[in-house]
Amino acid sequence: MLLERRSLVLVQQQMYTSYLHGIREVTCDHINDTIANVDMTDYNIGDTLERGTRVSLTIRNVPKVISADRLLSIFGKRRR
């Protein structure tokens, strides 16, 4: 999937829990026919896109969390 500047992607439910997802660390991307949404962009197969700085914001709803005290009791106290 090609994510253009100022894109918003929401990953939830089975897509989040059952599928691996990530961003490869490369300096450029080569547009080819394996990109699912290439026909919805202004790019053509064969184009090369240089990557620049990008910012990612992740917000997660974590209904069950473990307290810091419980975590320390499991893994031991912090060393200073």
Backbone as CSV, one residue per row, in Angstrom:
resi,resn,N_x,N_y,N_z,CA_x,CA_y,CA_z,C_x,C_y,C_z
1,MET,0.847,-1.169,0.000,0.000,0.000,0.000,0.891,1.229,0.000
2,LEU,0.582,2.160,-0.857,1.335,3.410,-0.927,0.633,4.453,-0.072
3,LEU,1.319,4.956,0.932,0.778,5.995,1.797,1.435,7.308,1.418
4,GLU,0.632,8.205,0.904,1.162,9.494,0.482,1.240,10.463,1.653
5,ARG,1.923,11.577,1.438,2.047,12.604,2.480,0.683,12.942,3.055
6,ARG,0.672,13.160,4.356,-0.540,13.535,5.094,-1.626,12.463,5.051
7,SER,-1.220,11.204,4.865,-2.174,10.095,4.866,-2.543,9.723,6.292
8,LEU,-3.709,9.155,6.433,-4.164,8.622,7.707,-4.565,7.177,7.479
9,VAL,-4.015,6.293,8.291,-4.353,4.879,8.193,-4.794,4.406,9.569
10,LEU,-5.947,3.784,9.622,-6.443,3.200,10.862,-6.343,1.686,10.738
11,VAL,-5.600,1.080,11.641,-5.444,-0.367,11.653,-6.095,-0.856,12.934
12,GLN,-7.081,-1.731,12.788,-7.807,-2.186,13.970,-8.301,-3.606,13.779
13,GLN,-8.825,-4.155,14.839,-9.419,-5.485,14.881,-8.481,-6.535,14.287
14,GLN,-8.973,-7.385,13.405,-8.183,-8.500,12.892,-6.945,-8.026,12.129
15,MET,-7.042,-6.897,11.440,-5.877,-6.381,10.717,-4.735,-6.072,11.676
16,TYR,-5.057,-5.582,12.858,-4.032,-5.247,13.846,-3.533,-6.491,14.589
17,THR,-4.442,-7.382,14.937,-4.070,-8.522,15.778,-3.536,-9.721,15.006
18,SER,-3.914,-9.886,13.762,-3.570,-11.113,13.032,-2.551,-10.939,11.915
19,TYR,-2.253,-9.702,11.538,-1.338,-9.472,10.420,-0.154,-8.622,10.868
20,LEU,1.027,-8.980,10.368,2.212,-8.173,10.641,2.144,-6.911,9.789
21,HIS,2.600,-5.808,10.353,2.614,-4.559,9.597,3.821,-3.746,10.035
22,GLY,4.342,-2.966,9.139,5.508,-2.152,9.459,5.948,-1.347,8.263
23,ILE,7.008,-0.591,8.461,7.561,0.251,7.404,9.018,-0.146,7.212
24,ARG,9.364,-0.548,6.011,10.750,-0.924,5.725,11.651,0.299,5.759
25,GLU,12.867,0.120,6.217,13.841,1.209,6.247,14.613,1.240,4.932
26,VAL,14.089,1.993,3.986,14.742,2.158,2.685,14.773,3.641,2.354
27,THR,15.624,4.025,1.417,15.739,5.438,1.039,14.814,5.811,-0.111
28,CYS,14.336,4.803,-0.844,13.393,5.083,-1.932,12.464,3.884,-2.126
29,ASP,11.350,4.152,-2.757,10.366,3.115,-3.055,10.179,3.026,-4.553
30,HIS,10.090,1.808,-5.064,9.876,1.571,-6.488,8.420,1.165,-6.680
31,ILE,7.713,1.919,-7.478,6.299,1.650,-7.713,6.183,0.474,-8.679
32,ASN,5.452,-0.562,-8.244,5.239,-1.720,-9.106,3.807,-2.226,-8.922
33,ASP,3.471,-3.302,-9.615,2.089,-3.783,-9.599,1.704,-4.527,-8.324
34,THR,2.618,-4.654,-7.366,2.258,-5.282,-6.090,1.640,-4.278,-5.116
35,ILE,1.668,-3.006,-5.456,1.086,-1.967,-4.593,-0.424,-1.963,-4.828
36,ALA,-1.171,-2.269,-3.763,-2.618,-2.481,-3.883,-3.366,-1.255,-4.377
37,ASN,-2.940,-0.069,-4.008,-3.705,1.139,-4.355,-3.001,2.019,-5.391
38,VAL,-2.114,1.451,-6.182,-1.352,2.255,-7.147,-2.284,2.983,-8.120
39,ASP,-3.423,2.401,-8.443,-4.354,3.032,-9.383,-5.096,4.215,-8.761
40,MET,-4.985,4.406,-7.446,-5.645,5.521,-6.762,-4.670,6.653,-6.466
41,THR,-3.463,6.593,-7.029,-2.445,7.613,-6.794,-2.104,8.309,-8.104
42,ASP,-1.240,9.314,-8.009,-0.768,10.020,-9.205,0.507,9.402,-9.764
43,TYR,0.908,8.233,-9.242,2.152,7.602,-9.658,1.873,6.473,-10.635
44,ASN,2.899,6.147,-11.404,2.798,5.087,-12.401,3.759,3.962,-12.064
45,ILE,3.435,2.765,-12.506,4.332,1.631,-12.324,5.653,1.959,-13.013
46,GLY,6.738,1.767,-12.295,8.064,2.099,-12.790,8.641,3.357,-12.153
47,ASP,7.793,4.186,-11.553,8.280,5.390,-10.875,9.079,5.010,-9.627
48,THR,9.995,5.889,-9.249,10.761,5.730,-8.015,10.512,6.956,-7.148
49,LEU,10.171,6.721,-5.894,9.899,7.803,-4.953,10.990,7.860,-3.901
50,GLU,11.631,9.011,-3.776,12.623,9.214,-2.733,11.916,9.441,-1.405
51,ARG,12.398,8.820,-0.354,11.810,9.021,0.967,12.506,10.163,1.692
52,GLY,11.738,10.920,2.420,12.270,11.979,3.268,11.936,11.664,4.718
53,THR,12.036,12.667,5.552,11.683,12.504,6.956,10.182,12.298,7.081
54,ARG,9.797,11.382,7.941,8.376,11.167,8.172,8.117,11.062,9.671
55,VAL,6.907,11.348,10.041,6.504,11.307,11.441,5.319,10.363,11.552
56,SER,5.354,9.503,12.552,4.269,8.569,12.775,3.722,8.766,14.184
57,LEU,2.427,8.795,14.302,1.764,8.925,15.594,0.933,7.669,15.805
58,THR,1.151,7.004,16.930,0.405,5.797,17.244,-0.395,6.024,18.512
59,ILE,-1.675,5.722,18.446,-2.547,5.803,19.615,-3.146,4.417,19.814
60,ARG,-3.005,3.893,21.021,-3.513,2.550,21.298,-4.448,2.581,22.488
61,ASN,-5.492,1.811,22.402,-6.386,1.602,23.526,-5.965,0.296,24.180
62,VAL,-5.455,0.368,25.389,-4.966,-0.814,26.095,-5.841,-1.014,27.328
63,PRO,-6.876,-1.830,27.217,-7.816,-1.966,28.324,-7.252,-2.661,29.558
64,LYS,-6.308,-3.571,29.387,-5.730,-4.271,30.529,-4.259,-3.914,30.626
65,VAL,-3.890,-3.277,31.706,-2.492,-2.920,31.916,-2.044,-3.473,33.250
66,ILE,-0.744,-3.612,33.395,-0.174,-4.099,34.639,0.443,-2.911,35.367
67,SER,0.264,-2.854,36.667,0.799,-1.733,37.434,2.322,-1.810,37.493
68,ALA,2.962,-0.677,37.697,4.425,-0.629,37.794,4.913,-1.478,38.962
69,ASP,4.202,-1.458,40.090,4.600,-2.269,41.251,4.572,-3.754,40.919
70,ARG,3.527,-4.199,40.223,3.419,-5.618,39.844,4.521,-5.974,38.852
71,LEU,4.795,-5.080,37.920,5.838,-5.319,36.935,7.196,-5.470,37.612
72,LEU,7.481,-4.605,38.582,8.748,-4.697,39.310,8.828,-5.969,40.126
73,SER,7.701,-6.442,40.666,7.730,-7.679,41.439,8.005,-8.887,40.559
74,ILE,7.596,-8.795,39.284,7.841,-9.893,38.348,9.291,-9.880,37.863
75,PHE,9.795,-8.714,37.479,11.118,-8.619,36.863,12.211,-8.133,37.809
76,GLY,11.875,-7.791,39.008,12.873,-7.316,39.962,12.974,-5.797,39.950
77,LYS,13.614,-5.278,40.970,13.718,-3.816,41.116,14.724,-3.254,40.135
78,ARG,14.539,-1.993,39.831,15.446,-1.288,38.908,16.812,-1.137,39.529
79,ARG,17.814,-1.252,38.692,19.195,-0.997,39.129,19.538,0.427,38.780
80,ARG,20.286,1.072,39.648,20.686,2.460,39.389,22.151,2.555,39.173
